[in-house]
């Protein structure tokens, strides 16, 4: 007798198994823009380059920018560097600083003191100011490392007040109410040339920030924002990395201050009050934490709003609605940023937690050659396992 026959049920099962479709699908092809797509992206990049480089130099531009206008653009570059420095604290580690104006002010007056009183060249004064900024951050961080959250913010606030009331009052260092006048470096005396120099510093800071986040230490900084205790369980030295973030932020802020000092005809202690610290926090959060493009745009926007220049020059003079603000509401143009800033902060916290960076993410990804997706840019929390490298 032949071998035992398989039951009908088993035969049916075998037959159905044979006709099952393959579970391994074809790999998804990588999106590649068409020739027209690349051309459109090239036009977008050219328009961005024209706005950043050509317009300030009045090259192929319908606008006629003068020295005062370029001064606001220089301030925008300084604010961008400051925003990136504050993003390291708030964005990467979740630590808030309410005394960041002190780091910027110390950098500004240190560079001014180096040049005016000691006769040191700009190219040496800026690195010295950066070192001093890192040292003051290291001292303050070493004292307050055991504190977190609100208590750490209060310590930075107290340091900012202490700097305003004491260090900025040293006449031999700051010049007192008379301030200090600093000349721009050789070859960059004109406002336009100095603006391009500040753009160069912005590029360097962006590159350093990018390199920082690509290292194991950078990923450790981001893990601290989630949960320092859990991060510590993975072998991360919480105190050391928090101090690293604080020092790096202090260095960048001091560089911004040094550039600010040379961009102004005169710097006085009143330039670095607590109001400036609040503006720094607003522009960083509204720009988008952990998003460089958003921080850059948010910082530049808040800088151009300073004194109402953005609205008076680009909006009111063109549209002609300045009467509605000043005559109708009775609000001076210089106060518009103080009203608009908190409104933007509330909208950011309630509707777009990722800030401007979240809103421009689809356009940014499209310009980088990826497929346009309106849903791109959702805020994603950093996982602690990201630091395991």
C-alpha positions, 0 to 999 in steps of 0.5 A: 500500500502506498504511503499514507495520504494526506488529509484533505484539510492539509492538502487545501492548506498546502495549496493555499500556502502556494498561492500566497503573494510574496510578503516582500515588496519592491523597495520604494524608489527614492524621490528625485525631482524633475528638471523643472523641479530642480529649476524651481528650487534653484530659483528659490535658492537664488531668491534667498541669496539675493535677499540676504546678500544683494539687497543689503548691498543695494545690488539689483535691488529696488530698495535703497538701504542706507547706513541706519538700515544696514545697522538693523541688519547687523543687529539681526546677525548678532541676534541670530548668533545669540538665538543659536547660543540660547537654543543650546540651553533651552532647545538641547538641554531644556535649561532656561536662562534669564540672564543671557543679556549679561553674557552678551554684554560682557562680550561686548564690553570686553571686546571694547575694553580690549580695543579702546583701552589696551589697543588690541586688534579686533581679530584678537579681541573677539576670541578673548571676549569669547574665552571670557564669556566661556569662563563666566559661564563655567563659573556660574554653571559650576555654582548652580549645577545642582539646581534645575528648572525654575531654580536654575532660571532664578540663578541666571536671573540673579546673575543678570541683575548682578551684572547690570548693577555692578559689573556694568557700573565699573567705569574703567570697564564700560565707560559708565553712562558715557559708554564706549565707542568702538571702531570697526576692523580694518577693511570692514569700516562701512556698514555693508562690509561689516554686515557681510563680516557678521554673516561670516560669523553666523555661518561659522556658528551654524557650522559649529552648532551642526557639528556639536549635534552630530557628536555623542556629546551633542546627543547627550545634551539633547537627552538631558532635556528629556530626563536627566535621571534616565540619561544618567542611567545610560552613563551620561555625566549630567553635570559635565554635559550641562556645564558643556552646554552652558559654556558653549552658549556663553562663548557664542553669546560673547561673540555676538556681544563683541560683534554688537559692540563694533556694529554700534557707534556707541555701547552703553550699559543700558543696552543690556537690560533684562528686557533684552533677555526676554527678547532673546527667549521670545525669539528662540521659542517663537523661532522653534527650539532645536530648529536652526532655520527657525531660530535664525528666522525668528531671531532676525525677525525680532531684531528687525522689529526693534524700535519698530523699524521693520514695520515703519520701513517695510510695511507702513511706508509701503501700505500706509497704515501707520496712522492706524497704529499711532493715531488710531490705537495710540501705540508708538511704533517702538512698542509694537515689538513688545505687544507682538512678541508675547502674542506670537509666543502664545500662538506658538505654545498653543498652535505650533509648538515647533515655532516658525521652524515647524511651519517652514519645514515643508519648504525647507525640505523641498528646497533641499531636494525632497518631496514637498509634504505639508505634514513635514515638520511635526515636533518629535521628542528626543528619545534617550536611546538616541545617545547610545553610540 
